[in-house]
Amino acid sequence: MNKIIITLMSLFLLFSMPAMAKTVEKVNHKAELKCLADMAYTEAGIEGERGVKAVVDVMFNRLEHKAFKNTVCGNFYMKNQYEGSKYVNRRKNTDLYNKIQKQVTREYVLYHIGAWRDSTRGSLFFNTTGKPATRRVALSHKLGRHYFYTIKV
């Protein structure tokens, strides 16, 4: 099943590449999907589909923002950004990880074909403390145990 999803995703991406404005360099979609699944699993694995979608949406918002790197892996492993990046190599609940992997693959395809819809109101940060990491951000909303933030204008 995963091979079918990856194959379909590859076809979507292959035919939609010319239409993608942000894609300038060649992207390793397999590595990007792994980083996205690892991020979603470690940051929101226990939050259910809505929580997973929200943290994935923050990642996509970052890909669109000039202040952040233009790859999922670049953002996930950026210093002091994603706590979960420290725990990627820990043992995973395989059933949960596979479920999350399927969900993030769907979202990744939607993002790359221009059909993705943000559920976070443009948030670029999230945490579980409810305390902004800097004065330059404003609380957008709370979902589950996560607080979402945008940059103050």
Backbone hydrogen bonds, N-H to C=O, Kabsch-Sander energy under -0.5 kcal/mol:
donor,donor_aa,acceptor,acceptor_aa,energy
5,I,1,M,-2.2
6,I,2,N,-2.7
7,T,3,K,-2.5
8,L,4,I,-2.7
9,M,5,I,-2.7
10,S,6,I,-2.6
11,L,7,T,-2.1
12,F,8,L,-2.5
13,L,9,M,-2.8
14,L,10,S,-2.7
15,F,11,L,-2.2
16,S,12,F,-1.4
17,M,13,L,-1.2
19,A,16,S,-1.1
20,M,16,S,-0.7
20,M,17,M,-1.4
21,A,19,A,-0.7
24,V,22,K,-0.7
29,H,27,V,-1.3
32,E,28,N,-2.5
33,L,29,H,-2.6
34,K,30,K,-1.9
35,C,31,A,-2.5
36,L,32,E,-2.5
37,A,33,L,-2.7
38,D,34,K,-2.8
39,M,35,C,-2.6
40,A,36,L,-2.6
41,Y,37,A,-2.6
42,T,38,D,-2.6
43,E,39,M,-2.5
44,A,40,A,-2.3
45,G,41,Y,-1.3
47,E,44,A,-2.0
51,G,47,E,-0.7
52,V,48,G,-2.4
53,K,49,E,-2.8
54,A,50,R,-2.2
55,V,51,G,-2.1
56,V,52,V,-2.2
57,D,53,K,-2.7
58,V,54,A,-1.9
59,M,55,V,-1.6
60,F,56,V,-2.3
61,N,57,D,-2.5
62,R,58,V,-2.1
63,L,59,M,-2.0
64,E,60,F,-1.2
65,H,61,N,-0.7
65,H,62,R,-0.9
68,F,65,H,-1.5
75,N,71,T,-1.8
76,F,72,V,-3.0
77,Y,73,C,-2.3
78,M,75,N,-1.1
81,Q,78,M,-1.5
82,Y,78,M,-0.7
83,E,81,Q,-0.6
85,S,82,Y,-1.5
86,K,83,E,-1.7
87,Y,84,G,-1.9
88,V,85,S,-0.6
90,R,87,Y,-1.6
94,T,92,K,-1.0
97,Y,93,N,-2.9
98,N,94,T,-2.7
99,K,95,D,-2.0
100,I,96,L,-2.5
101,Q,97,Y,-2.8
102,K,98,N,-2.0
103,Q,99,K,-2.0
104,V,100,I,-3.0
105,T,101,Q,-1.8
106,R,102,K,-1.9
107,E,103,Q,-2.2
108,Y,104,V,-2.6
109,V,105,T,-2.3
110,L,106,R,-2.5
111,Y,107,E,-2.6
112,H,108,Y,-2.3
113,I,109,V,-1.7
114,G,111,Y,-0.9
115,A,110,L,-2.6
116,W,110,L,-1.2
123,S,120,T,-0.7
124,L,149,Y,-2.5
125,F,149,Y,-1.6
127,N,147,Y,-1.8
137,V,134,T,-1.1
138,A,150,T,-3.0
140,S,148,F,-3.8
141,H,148,F,-1.1
143,L,146,H,-2.7
146,H,143,L,-2.3
147,Y,127,N,-3.2
148,F,141,H,-3.2
149,Y,125,F,-2.5
150,T,138,A,-2.4
152,K,136,R,-3.1
